[in-house]
């Protein structure tokens, strides 16, 4: 056989073997590549570290947990108030049975004084089991100035009360019939019929811009509970 032909034959056989090896390597690479892609698509393999961390307990931002709690054993309720506020009630009553009680930021300043905040709870007996609207219209409570224990009955006053009651927002509080009244931005009243008539009344002085009356009122009410 011609020497040149032998070289050509050897070269062709060598070249063919290399091609087979190359094809095998490529098949393996493609197979692994496909498996990797399939696993990545299914989430079996993650290409980046997980950002998920174990939940870390967060600080309790509810400031009411640090408030003081007042309990009334006669009218069976409790409510919390700012720990630096003062509790005011009539000298003729005991603290834990008071019918009319106030929580005030400044003890000796009137409710209209600069920076003053006052939250009041007044309980009115309802022996005739009137509805809340009937009770308010009849005049057993001064819905215009509930902080006053006495008021003058004027001609036409009952009709004024009726119109005012009709404007009130009907709602419920702790499962009981309630009426909400907000005539001024800094005054909010909530009347609740729980056999007795409860009045919750917040007054924030006009120049106390740092306090949102609505938020504060709801915050205090969130701590209120009937204990029976």
Sine and cosine of phi, psi and omega as CSV:
sin_phi,cos_phi,sin_psi,cos_psi,sin_omega,cos_omega
0.00,0.00,0.57,-0.82,0.00,-1.00
-0.91,0.41,0.69,-0.72,-0.02,-1.00
-0.85,0.53,-0.62,0.78,-0.01,-1.00
-0.91,0.42,-0.58,0.82,0.00,-1.00
-0.94,0.35,-0.61,0.79,0.04,-1.00
-0.88,0.47,-0.73,0.69,0.02,-1.00
-0.86,0.51,-0.64,0.77,-0.03,-1.00
-0.91,0.41,-0.66,0.75,-0.02,-1.00
-0.91,0.41,-0.71,0.71,0.02,-1.00
-0.89,0.46,-0.65,0.76,-0.01,-1.00
-0.89,0.45,-0.66,0.76,-0.02,-1.00
-0.92,0.40,-0.67,0.74,0.02,-1.00
-0.90,0.43,-0.67,0.74,0.01,-1.00
-0.90,0.44,-0.67,0.74,-0.01,-1.00
-0.91,0.41,-0.63,0.77,-0.01,-1.00
-0.92,0.40,-0.65,0.76,0.03,-1.00
-0.90,0.43,-0.64,0.77,0.04,-1.00
-0.90,0.43,-0.62,0.79,0.01,-1.00
-0.91,0.42,-0.67,0.74,0.03,-1.00
-0.88,0.47,-0.68,0.73,0.01,-1.00
-0.89,0.45,-0.66,0.76,0.01,-1.00
-0.88,0.47,-0.66,0.75,0.02,-1.00
-0.90,0.43,-0.64,0.77,0.02,-1.00
-0.89,0.46,-0.72,0.69,0.01,-1.00
-0.87,0.50,-0.68,0.73,-0.01,-1.00
-0.90,0.43,-0.65,0.76,0.02,-1.00
-0.88,0.47,-0.69,0.73,0.01,-1.00
-0.89,0.46,-0.70,0.71,-0.01,-1.00
-0.88,0.47,-0.71,0.71,0.01,-1.00
-0.90,0.44,-0.62,0.78,0.00,-1.00
-0.90,0.44,-0.74,0.68,0.02,-1.00
-0.91,0.41,-0.61,0.79,0.03,-1.00
-0.90,0.44,-0.68,0.73,0.03,-1.00
-0.90,0.44,-0.67,0.74,0.02,-1.00
-0.89,0.45,-0.67,0.74,0.02,-1.00
-0.89,0.46,-0.71,0.71,-0.02,-1.00
-0.90,0.44,-0.68,0.73,0.01,-1.00
-0.89,0.46,-0.68,0.74,0.00,-1.00
-0.92,0.39,-0.63,0.78,0.01,-1.00
-0.91,0.42,-0.65,0.76,0.01,-1.00
-0.90,0.44,-0.60,0.80,-0.04,-1.00
-0.99,0.10,-0.09,1.00,0.01,-1.00
0.99,0.11,0.12,0.99,0.02,-1.00
-0.93,0.37,-0.62,0.79,0.02,-1.00
-0.92,-0.39,0.76,-0.65,0.04,-1.00
-0.94,-0.35,0.76,-0.65,-0.07,-1.00
-1.00,0.04,-0.22,0.98,0.03,-1.00
-0.78,-0.63,0.47,-0.88,0.01,-1.00
-0.88,0.47,0.57,-0.82,0.00,-1.00
-0.94,0.33,0.67,-0.74,0.05,-1.00
-1.00,0.02,-0.08,1.00,-0.06,-1.00
-0.95,0.30,0.76,-0.65,0.02,-1.00
-0.80,-0.60,0.31,-0.95,0.02,-1.00
-0.92,0.38,0.64,-0.77,0.00,-1.00
-0.84,0.54,0.69,-0.72,0.04,-1.00
-0.97,-0.25,0.80,-0.61,0.01,-1.00
-0.83,0.56,0.74,-0.68,-0.01,-1.00
-0.98,-0.18,0.43,-0.90,-0.01,-1.00
-0.92,0.39,0.60,-0.80,0.02,-1.00
-0.95,0.31,0.89,-0.45,-0.06,-1.00
-1.00,-0.06,0.02,1.00,0.02,-1.00
-0.98,0.19,0.97,-0.23,-0.08,-1.00
-0.95,0.32,-0.23,0.97,-0.02,-1.00
-0.92,0.39,-0.30,0.95,0.01,-1.00
-0.91,0.41,-0.36,0.93,0.01,-1.00
-0.99,-0.15,0.07,1.00,0.00,-1.00
-0.98,0.18,0.28,-0.96,0.12,-0.99
-1.00,0.10,0.39,-0.92,-0.02,-1.00
-0.87,-0.49,0.76,-0.65,0.08,-1.00
-0.97,-0.24,0.69,-0.72,0.01,-1.00
-0.83,-0.56,0.73,-0.68,0.03,-1.00
-0.91,-0.41,0.91,-0.42,-0.10,-0.99
-1.00,0.06,-0.22,0.98,0.04,-1.00
-0.99,0.12,-0.69,0.72,-0.04,-1.00
-0.98,-0.22,0.10,1.00,0.19,-0.98
0.84,0.54,0.90,0.44,0.09,-1.00
-0.46,-0.89,0.24,-0.97,0.13,-0.99
-0.60,-0.80,0.46,-0.89,-0.01,-1.00
-0.46,-0.89,0.49,-0.87,0.02,-1.00
-0.97,-0.26,0.43,-0.90,-0.03,-1.00
-0.54,-0.84,0.33,-0.94,-0.01,-1.00
-0.80,0.60,0.70,-0.72,-0.10,-0.99
-0.90,0.43,-0.33,0.94,0.00,-1.00
-0.98,-0.20,0.16,0.99,0.06,-1.00
-1.00,0.06,0.28,-0.96,0.00,-1.00
-0.96,-0.29,0.54,-0.84,0.04,-1.00
-0.97,-0.23,0.83,-0.56,-0.04,-1.00
-0.86,-0.50,0.66,-0.75,0.03,-1.00
-0.40,-0.92,0.22,-0.97,-0.07,-1.00
-0.91,0.40,0.59,-0.81,0.03,-1.00
-0.91,0.41,-0.32,0.95,-0.04,-1.00
-1.00,0.06,-0.03,1.00,-0.03,-1.00
-0.85,-0.53,0.31,-0.95,0.12,-0.99
-1.00,-0.01,0.46,-0.89,-0.07,-1.00
-0.85,0.53,-0.71,0.71,-0.12,-0.99
-1.00,0.05,0.11,0.99,0.07,-1.00
-0.75,-0.66,0.19,0.98,-0.10,-1.00
-0.89,0.45,0.67,-0.74,0.05,-1.00
-0.99,0.14,-0.51,0.86,-0.05,-1.00
-0.80,-0.60,0.90,-0.43,-0.04,-1.00
-0.66,-0.75,0.60,-0.80,-0.03,-1.00
-0.79,-0.62,0.52,-0.86,0.08,-1.00
-0.87,-0.49,0.90,-0.44,-0.20,-0.98
-0.80,-0.60,0.63,-0.77,0.00,-1.00
-0.92,0.38,-0.72,0.69,0.03,-1.00
-0.91,-0.42,0.84,-0.54,-0.17,-0.99
-0.89,0.45,-0.73,0.69,-0.18,-0.98
-0.97,-0.22,0.16,0.99,0.01,-1.00
-0.98,-0.19,0.59,-0.81,0.05,-1.00
-0.92,0.38,0.27,-0.96,-0.10,-0.99
-0.89,0.45,-0.40,0.92,-0.04,-1.00
-1.00,-0.03,-0.02,1.00,-0.04,-1.00
-0.93,0.37,0.42,-0.91,-0.04,-1.00
-0.84,0.55,0.79,-0.62,0.05,-1.00
0.99,0.15,-0.07,1.00,-0.07,-1.00
-0.96,0.29,0.60,-0.80,0.10,-0.99
-0.71,-0.71,0.73,-0.68,-0.02,-1.00
-0.63,-0.78,0.78,-0.62,0.07,-1.00
-0.89,-0.45,0.81,-0.58,-0.11,-0.99
-0.85,-0.53,0.61,-0.79,0.14,-0.99
-0.84,-0.55,0.83,-0.56,0.04,-1.00
-0.83,-0.56,0.75,-0.67,0.00,-1.00
-0.93,-0.36,0.79,-0.61,0.02,-1.00
-0.90,-0.43,0.80,-0.60,0.08,-1.00
-0.88,0.48,0.55,-0.84,0.00,-1.00
-0.77,-0.64,0.92,0.39,-0.12,-0.99
-0.91,0.43,-0.44,0.90,-0.02,-1.00
-1.00,0.00,0.08,1.00,0.04,-1.00
0.81,0.59,0.71,0.70,0.03,-1.00
-0.96,0.28,0.41,-0.91,0.16,-0.99
-0.94,0.35,0.24,-0.97,-0.03,-1.00
-0.88,0.47,-0.69,0.73,0.01,-1.00
-0.89,0.45,-0.70,0.72,0.02,-1.00
-0.87,0.49,-0.67,0.74,-0.03,-1.00
-0.90,0.44,-0.70,0.71,-0.04,-1.00
-0.94,0.34,-0.61,0.79,-0.02,-1.00
-0.94,0.33,-0.59,0.81,-0.02,-1.00
-0.90,0.44,-0.49,0.87,0.11,-0.99
0.98,-0.22,0.34,0.94,0.02,-1.00
-0.95,0.30,-0.20,0.98,0.01,-1.00
-0.65,-0.76,0.62,-0.79,0.02,-1.00
-0.99,0.12,0.99,-0.14,-0.08,-1.00
-0.96,0.27,-0.30,0.95,0.00,-1.00
-1.00,0.07,-0.62,0.78,0.00,-1.00
-0.70,-0.71,0.96,0.29,-0.09,-1.00
-0.92,0.40,-0.25,0.97,0.02,-1.00
-0.96,0.27,-0.20,0.98,0.01,-1.00
-1.00,-0.07,0.79,-0.62,-0.02,-1.00
-0.98,0.18,-0.37,0.93,0.03,-1.00
-0.80,-0.60,0.56,-0.83,0.04,-1.00
-0.49,-0.87,0.37,-0.93,-0.07,-1.00
-1.00,-0.03,0.73,-0.69,0.06,-1.00
-1.00,0.08,0.87,-0.49,-0.03,-1.00
-0.95,-0.30,0.41,-0.91,0.03,-1.00
-0.90,0.44,0.77,-0.64,0.01,-1.00
1.00,0.07,-0.01,1.00,-0.06,-1.00
-0.91,0.42,-0.61,0.79,-0.03,-1.00
-0.88,0.47,-0.62,0.79,0.04,-1.00
-0.92,0.39,-0.60,0.80,0.07,-1.00
-0.89,0.45,-0.66,0.75,0.02,-1.00
-0.90,0.44,-0.65,0.76,0.01,-1.00
-0.87,0.50,-0.72,0.70,0.01,-1.00
-0.89,0.45,-0.62,0.78,0.01,-1.00
-0.92,0.40,-0.69,0.72,0.00,-1.00
-0.89,0.46,-0.61,0.79,0.01,-1.00
-0.90,0.44,-0.43,0.90,0.01,-1.00
-0.99,0.13,-0.28,0.96,-0.07,-1.00
-0.93,0.37,0.50,-0.87,0.01,-1.00
-0.99,0.14,0.85,-0.52,0.04,-1.00
-0.98,0.20,0.75,-0.66,-0.03,-1.00
-0.44,-0.90,-0.20,-0.98,0.11,-0.99
-0.73,-0.69,0.39,-0.92,0.05,-1.00
-0.63,-0.78,0.87,-0.49,-0.05,-1.00
0.79,0.61,0.56,0.83,0.05,-1.00
1.00,0.04,0.03,1.00,-0.04,-1.00
-0.94,-0.34,0.44,-0.90,0.05,-1.00
-0.84,0.54,0.70,-0.71,-0.03,-1.00
-0.54,-0.84,0.46,-0.89,0.10,-0.99
-0.77,-0.63,0.73,-0.68,-0.03,-1.00
-0.93,-0.36,0.70,-0.71,-0.08,-1.00
-0.72,-0.69,0.83,-0.55,0.02,-1.00
-0.67,-0.74,1.00,-0.08,0.00,-1.00
-1.00,0.07,-0.62,0.79,0.01,-1.00
-0.89,-0.45,0.43,-0.90,-0.03,-1.00
-0.89,0.45,-0.51,0.86,-0.09,-1.00
-0.99,-0.16,0.13,0.99,0.02,-1.00
-0.76,-0.65,0.78,-0.62,0.03,-1.00
-0.73,-0.68,0.71,-0.70,0.02,-1.00
-0.80,-0.60,0.62,-0.78,0.10,-1.00
-0.73,-0.68,0.85,-0.53,0.03,-1.00
-0.97,-0.25,0.75,-0.66,-0.07,-1.00
-0.77,-0.63,0.72,-0.69,0.00,-1.00
-0.98,-0.19,0.98,-0.20,0.03,-1.00
-0.82,-0.57,0.87,0.49,-0.18,-0.98
0.92,0.39,-0.84,0.54,0.27,-0.96
-0.99,0.11,0.34,-0.94,0.07,-1.00
-0.99,-0.15,0.89,-0.46,0.03,-1.00
-0.99,-0.14,0.71,-0.71,0.15,-0.99
-0.90,-0.43,0.81,-0.59,0.15,-0.99
-0.94,-0.34,0.80,-0.60,-0.15,-0.99
-0.67,-0.74,0.85,-0.52,0.05,-1.00
-0.92,-0.39,0.75,-0.66,0.08,-1.00
-0.79,-0.62,0.84,-0.55,0.05,-1.00
-0.90,-0.44,0.77,-0.64,-0.04,-1.00
-0.84,0.55,0.54,-0.84,-0.10,-1.00
-0.83,0.55,-0.56,0.83,-0.11,-0.99
-1.00,-0.09,0.32,0.95,-0.01,-1.00
-0.99,-0.15,0.97,0.26,-0.11,-0.99
-0.95,0.32,-0.28,0.96,-0.06,-1.00
-0.98,0.19,-0.12,0.99,-0.06,-1.00
-0.91,-0.41,0.75,-0.67,0.12,-0.99
-1.00,-0.08,0.96,-0.29,-0.09,-1.00
-0.82,0.57,-0.66,0.75,-0.04,-1.00
-0.88,0.47,-0.73,0.68,-0.01,-1.00
-0.91,0.42,-0.68,0.74,-0.01,-1.00
-0.91,0.42,-0.68,0.74,0.01,-1.00
-0.86,0.50,-0.74,0.67,0.01,-1.00
-0.91,0.41,-0.57,0.82,0.00,-1.00
-0.91,0.42,-0.70,0.71,0.02,-1.00
-0.91,0.41,-0.71,0.70,-0.02,-1.00
-0.89,0.46,-0.46,0.89,0.01,-1.00
-0.91,0.41,-0.31,0.95,-0.01,-1.00
-1.00,-0.09,-0.13,0.99,-0.09,-1.00
-0.98,0.21,0.66,-0.75,0.05,-1.00
-0.61,-0.79,0.68,-0.73,0.24,-0.97
-0.99,0.16,0.77,-0.64,-0.10,-1.00
-1.00,-0.03,-0.13,0.99,0.11,-0.99
-0.66,-0.75,0.00,0.00,0.00,0.00
